[in-house]
Amino acid sequence: MADKQVTRQLTDALALVDVRVLDHVVVGDGAAVSFAERGLI
């Protein structure tokens, strides 16, 4: 849940200066999760 909130805040802040976030990859326990692949971005 915290990753989703931080990603949203960062995406919103970067949009103010015309920067688009394409993906957020979280790595932990030897696995990686792509927000873009899961439709979260």
DODO-152141 format. One line per field, with one value per residue: x, y, z of N, C-alpha, C, CB in turn; residue number from 0; residue in three letters. Coordinates in nm, 3 decimals, always signed. Glycine has a CB too. Example, Ala and Ser with C-alpha at 12.3 -4.5 7.8 and 13.67 -1.06 7.14 Angstrom:
n_X: +1.319 +1.285
n_Y: -0.569 -0.225
n_Z: +0.780 +0.708
ca_X: +1.230 +1.367
ca_Y: -0.450 -0.106
ca_Z: +0.780 +0.714
c_X: +1.320 +1.290
c_Y: -0.330 +0.003
c_Z: +0.780 +0.787
cb_X: +1.131 +1.408
cb_Y: -0.447 -0.060
cb_Z: +0.905 +0.572
n: 0 1
res: ALA SER
REM end
This chain:
n_X: +0.083 +0.193 +0.383 +0.223 +0.103 +0.326 +0.420 +0.206 +0.210 +0.464 +0.435 +0.233 +0.365 +0.582 +0.445 +0.382 +0.603 +0.611 +0.703 +0.677 +0.597 +0.690 +0.706 +0.724 +0.930 +0.939 +1.156 +1.211 +1.275 +1.402 +1.242 +1.082 +0.845 +0.648 +0.483 +0.363 +0.317 +0.121 -0.086 -0.102 +0.003
n_Y: -0.119 +0.128 +0.166 +0.216 +0.459 +0.634 +0.623 +0.742 +1.001 +1.087 +1.069 +1.262 +1.494 +1.510 +1.548 +1.813 +1.941 +1.855 +1.586 +1.253 +0.953 +0.632 +0.376 +0.192 +0.003 -0.240 -0.406 -0.695 -0.960 -1.119 -1.095 -0.901 -0.643 -0.491 -0.191 -0.092 -0.324 -0.441 -0.269 -0.050 +0.194
n_Z: +0.000 +0.078 -0.122 -0.344 -0.271 -0.244 -0.506 -0.643 -0.532 -0.615 -0.894 -0.935 -0.845 -1.025 -1.261 -1.252 -1.349 -1.606 -1.637 -1.714 -1.555 -1.634 -1.532 -1.223 -1.044 -0.804 -0.594 -0.412 -0.181 -0.374 -0.598 -0.855 -0.907 -1.144 -1.173 -1.403 -1.558 -1.405 -1.434 -1.269 -1.308
ca_X: +0.000 +0.279 +0.445 +0.122 +0.085 +0.448 +0.422 +0.105 +0.259 +0.576 +0.379 +0.164 +0.465 +0.658 +0.356 +0.386 +0.716 +0.598 +0.777 +0.583 +0.652 +0.651 +0.696 +0.784 +0.964 +0.969 +1.234 +1.221 +1.273 +1.446 +1.143 +1.054 +0.706 +0.634 +0.351 +0.307 +0.266 -0.001 -0.187 -0.111 +0.051
ca_Y: +0.000 +0.246 +0.185 +0.278 +0.598 +0.707 +0.632 +0.840 +1.133 +1.119 +1.090 +1.391 +1.602 +1.519 +1.600 +1.959 +1.987 +1.782 +1.460 +1.141 +0.829 +0.520 +0.254 +0.188 -0.137 -0.268 -0.529 -0.746 -1.107 -1.183 -1.080 -0.764 -0.619 -0.373 -0.128 -0.081 -0.455 -0.470 -0.169 +0.045 +0.325
ca_Z: +0.000 +0.086 -0.253 -0.432 -0.228 -0.281 -0.652 -0.682 -0.493 -0.703 -1.028 -0.933 -0.833 -1.149 -1.366 -1.243 -1.430 -1.733 -1.641 -1.707 -1.498 -1.719 -1.453 -1.091 -1.020 -0.664 -0.584 -0.275 -0.168 -0.497 -0.705 -0.894 -0.947 -1.228 -1.162 -1.538 -1.597 -1.327 -1.463 -1.158 -1.359
c_X: +0.087 +0.345 +0.349 +0.106 +0.207 +0.454 +0.324 +0.154 +0.374 +0.527 +0.311 +0.262 +0.543 +0.574 +0.356 +0.499 +0.724 +0.688 +0.676 +0.655 +0.599 +0.632 +0.758 +0.806 +1.006 +1.039 +1.243 +1.210 +1.309 +1.348 +1.122 +0.909 +0.702 +0.492 +0.284 +0.246 +0.136 -0.111 -0.203 -0.059 -0.008
c_Y: +0.125 +0.273 +0.253 +0.426 +0.683 +0.726 +0.738 +0.982 +1.178 +1.149 +1.226 +1.507 +1.619 +1.573 +1.753 +2.019 +1.907 +1.661 +1.348 +1.017 +0.713 +0.391 +0.277 +0.041 -0.153 -0.403 -0.569 -0.897 -1.178 -1.172 -0.932 -0.754 -0.488 -0.318 -0.118 -0.214 -0.490 -0.366 -0.064 +0.183 +0.343
c_Z: +0.000 -0.049 -0.349 -0.399 -0.268 -0.432 -0.700 -0.650 -0.585 -0.844 -1.037 -0.927 -0.963 -1.264 -1.366 -1.326 -1.561 -1.746 -1.622 -1.654 -1.581 -1.641 -1.315 -1.063 -0.875 -0.658 -0.438 -0.275 -0.298 -0.612 -0.733 -0.940 -1.024 -1.212 -1.298 -1.582 -1.526 -1.347 -1.353 -1.194 -1.496
cb_X: -0.094 +0.387 +0.490 -0.013 +0.063 +0.574 +0.389 -0.029 +0.307 +0.677 +0.280 +0.068 +0.562 +0.714 +0.212 +0.402 +0.849 +0.626 +0.890 +0.522 +0.613 +0.754 +0.766 +0.694 +1.076 +0.840 +1.376 +1.112 +1.136 +1.473 +1.009 +1.152 +0.610 +0.664 +0.364 +0.415 +0.370 +0.034 -0.318 -0.036 +0.208
cb_Y: +0.000 +0.229 +0.050 +0.205 +0.605 +0.633 +0.497 +0.813 +1.132 +1.004 +0.978 +1.398 +1.572 +1.382 +1.547 +2.002 +1.976 +1.875 +1.455 +1.111 +0.813 +0.499 +0.135 +0.258 -0.186 -0.266 -0.511 -0.685 -1.153 -1.323 -1.147 -0.717 -0.615 -0.406 +0.012 -0.036 -0.562 -0.478 -0.236 -0.009 +0.334
cb_Z: +0.120 +0.195 -0.311 -0.418 -0.075 -0.230 -0.715 -0.609 -0.347 -0.705 -1.063 -0.813 -0.716 -1.186 -1.346 -1.098 -1.350 -1.845 -1.530 -1.847 -1.345 -1.826 -1.525 -0.978 -1.117 -0.575 -0.645 -0.186 -0.121 -0.472 -0.667 -1.007 -0.823 -1.377 -1.098 -1.638 -1.568 -1.180 -1.488 -1.040 -1.364
n: 0 1 2 3 4 5 6 7 8 9 10 11 12 13 14 15 16 17 18 19 20 21 22 23 24 25 26 27 28 29 30 31 32 33 34 35 36 37 38 39 40
res: MET ALA ASP LYS GLN VAL THR ARG GLN LEU THR ASP ALA LEU ALA LEU VAL ASP VAL ARG VAL LEU ASP HIS VAL VAL VAL GLY ASP GLY ALA ALA VAL SER PHE ALA GLU ARG GLY LEU ILE
REM end
